[in-house]
Amino acid sequence: MNQQNAPPSIPTDFSTGAPQISVVVPAYNEEENILPLAQEIVTALSALPGGCELILVDDASTDTTAQRIREIALPQVRGVF
């Protein structure tokens, strides 16, 4: 493969501190599944260079999904409500 057709490389200078990968997951009434899902996604993405973030979006759940998202103690996880 010549350089013109080479896939872009992932930059390794992260002076901005911003993650290179963001995953956005909508959640509706997922109180029992949201923590295991977050743990699995963060574990899988943590092996990648450049950092990652997981954004869990509570989609007007009628159960305790929003509360469960707030309780997740992983620095890579943010909730949107």
Long-range contacts (C-beta under 8 A, 24 or more apart in sequence): 10-49, 10-50, 11-50, 12-49, 12-50, 14-50, 14-51, 18-51, 19-50, 19-51, 19-52, 19-53, 19-76, 20-48, 20-49, 20-50, 20-51, 20-52, 21-45, 21-48, 21-50, 21-51, 21-52, 21-53, 22-52, 22-53, 22-54, 22-55, 23-52, 23-53, 23-54, 23-55, 24-55, 24-57, 25-54, 25-55, 25-56, 25-57, 26-57, 26-59, 27-56, 27-57, 27-58, 27-59, 27-61, 27-65, 27-69, 28-58, 28-59, 28-60, 28-61, 28-65, 29-61, 29-62, 29-63, 29-65, 30-61, 30-63, 30-65, 30-68, 31-61, 31-63, 31-64, 31-65, 31-67, 31-68, 34-65, 34-68, 34-69, 34-72, 35-68, 35-71, 35-72, 38-72, 38-74, 38-77, 39-74, 42-74, 42-76, 42-77, 45-76, 46-76, 51-76, 52-76, 53-77, 53-78, 54-78, 55-79, 55-80, 56-80
